[in-house]
Structures are given as structure tokens and as C-alpha cells.
Amino acid sequence: GAHGARRKVHVLIWNATLANLSLMALGSSAPEIMLSSVELITKGFVSGSLGPQTVVGSAAFNLFVITSVCISAIPVGEVRKIDKLAVFMFTATTSVLAYAWIIVMLVLISPDRVEIWEGVVTLLMFFLFIGVATGIDAATSEKERLTVKEETEILRLQKQLCEEYGKSVSLDSARTMLHYQQPSEDKQSRSALRAACMARCIGLARRRTCVSFKDARKPVLECAGAAKLTVLISGSDRSAPVTLSYATRDGLARAGDRYEATSGILRFEPHEDQKEIEIRILENKKWDPLEEFFVDLSNLQIESLSGTSSKA
């Protein structure tokens, strides 16, 4: 690295899709494959009552039971997304077609038996399946590869975050922070911020007063200790104080586990155009995936000189 500094970089030797469809699949299916093969050999290559049923039963278990458990295990209110969706769609479609190919062989082409050429074709289909899936994975991953400039910027930001918080910050965390910082790298003028505020705001149309967050999304590291959110206010009539309520709301991140539930009231005097909300972030000393929570603005009121207020 720069100035002789050492950096540890993790490099994948195996393609994840290739490993999943070959080594992992073979390892998890080894018991039923071995059982079917031993029975087939000992019976003079005549199918027995145990081997084929074991293979089909395992496939049915994976298709129905494992899938249902994975879906039902997701906590209520949380969301999980499929990584590498293109690869998933290809493998799911091919798996269904594989069952159809078995029916074609055993019912239409050679009823109740498997010819040698059918076995060879099936084996070749397996290698073709792995090749195409790996190719799709490589094609989609190519779009996610970083340029030298981006890698340098991530390393710079990682070093900056480590120095700022006095703790180790992973490259993945630095990459995430950089991703959210890029759209706002160029400093915006006050008029540009006012335009952005008007584009996404809650407000009183009659009084032309509008409030919104400066950043629609803001990444925060656990080691930061707190998330500081800036609320902007704009309008042609700012002759009276404005108040509004704010409150946190759970997303994938839960109050008490990832952050401290916070609520309160902001009061903008006529000369003020922004306020800051601070929310404590809880550090749980373990790795967690990227999770989000929300802050809602509501109950916007403009105080009049007579002491009454207009409410949104």
C-alpha cells in the first residue's frame, strides 16, 4: 500500500456459484447418491426399491420443506433479498426442466430403464448447466467490479474512518459509505438544497412552508455512536416560528438492538433554516448485515402572531 503500509485483502479463489452447484451440491447429496449407486451395482444394474426413492425423496424435501423453512424463518416485518437473481432464475428453471427430462427418459424414450446414451447426455447436461450458470454469474459480477480509482478512494475512506473513530473499519463498510456519499460529493448551493427540500417534503401549501431531510438516506457505522440527521425548512412566509414532531420507526434495524428509539419536537425560529436530530446507535460487538430504520416527520404547525397555529 501507500507509504509501505500493509493491507490484508481477501480474494475469492473459487467462484461462489461454481462451488455451490458442484462441491456443495455433491457433498450434501452424497448419502443418497452412494446408496442408490451401491444398490444399483449389487443388483446387476437393475433398479431396487430403495435407491431411486431416496434420491426423489431428497429432491422433494429440498424443494418443498427446505424452501418453506427458509421462507417461514424470516421474522415478521423483515425482508430478505435473493443475491445474484439472474443465476437463481436460471438454476430454478433448469431444475424444473431436469425433472421433465427424467420423465421423458423413463416414460417416453425407454420406458422403465435408462440407456447408456441417456446417462451420458444427462451427465453432459450437468456440466453444461454449471458452465452456463458460472458464465451468468461472471457476467453480472463484471458490472460490479471496481475501477482502480474507486478502489483507491475506498482505501482512502477506510483509513479516514479508522482515524476518525479510532476503531477498525472493514473495506465493505467503507465501500457502503462511499456508495452513499457519491451523489452528494459536490457541494450544493442553498438554492439547490431548497429545491431538493421542495421536491420531497411535508408542508403547509397555504403558507408555502416545507420541511424535509437534507439526505433522503444516510449511512452510519455502529462505531460512530450516533446518527445526526439534518432537517431543512423553506418557504416564502417565514415570519412565525414553526414546530414539527419526529419519531424513529423500525425497519430491519430494531430499536433497543441497533439503535435507541427517539422522538421529540423541533422548533424553527423565523431566522433558522435547519435543525439537527441525533439518534444514538448501539454497538453490539458483532458483525451484522446492512440494516435500516426510519425517522418520520409529522404534525407540522406554524404559530401565528395571535398565538394560534396552522396545522398540517
Phi, psi and omega in degrees: 000185181294143178060028176076009181286143180267141178226136177267127181235128178270125181241129179283124177276315179266141169290130186301318180294317179298315180295321182293319185275348182245283185296312182294317180295319180294318181295316182288335181259002184303317183302310182289328177295315179295319179298314180294320181293316180297316180296320182295319181291316182291339180258019177066040179060034171247128184299134178265192183268351187253312187303299182300321180296325179294316180295312180295320179297321178295318179297317179295322179297314179297319184291317187259305187289309182298318179298316181293323178295316180298323180286313184287341181284346180288123180302150180300132179091351179259162184229140173236140181247147179280123177279145181055063185299323181297318178294318179299315181297320180293313182294322179295316179295316181295323179298318178295318179295329178296319176296321179296322178296323177297318179296319179299317181295308190276346182247318187261308187284303180223086184308130173065016175205162180243120179283158180300317182295328178293320177296319179296316179298318179297318179296318178295324177299325180297313180293325176295319179300313180295319181297314181294317180298317178295322178296318177297318178298315181296321181294318180287326180290332180301325181289339184265355182291144184267150174280168179300320180297318180293319178297319178296319180293323178295317178297321178296316181292323178300314179298319180296317180292321178299318180290323183291317184260351179068023180222162180287131179240126183289161177296323179298319179294318178295322179296318179296316179299317180295322180301320182276341180278331187305316181297337184248021181297318180284129180293132181265147177285166179299322179292325178293319178296323179294321178294319178295323178298316181294333182286332181220092187210166164248147184187182177251105183298324184296324181261001180053046176244132187221140177230149176196171175280145177297320179243124179296325177225140182221116178281143180220133175279149178302321183290351179292332178088329181203150173255127181249115183249131180262127177255126181259149175228142178212163179161157181281338181244096180240042183273352183229155178297151179234137176235151173206157181261153174222151180202141177282155179217136183295141165242233171292327176281134183252139177297139181090341179249312182250335180207168181261123180304133185221141175209162180172192182232133174258140178236119179259120173282163184305330182271356183262138179239003175201152176224161182240135174252132179244127181238127182287132177259131183266129179261120184258011173063021177218160180287136176226149176290167179297122180229154183232156168227172188236156173235120182260137174255137182204176173055050179287127182226140176246121181280135178264168181296336182277356179101347177275175182219150172262139188236139175253000000 
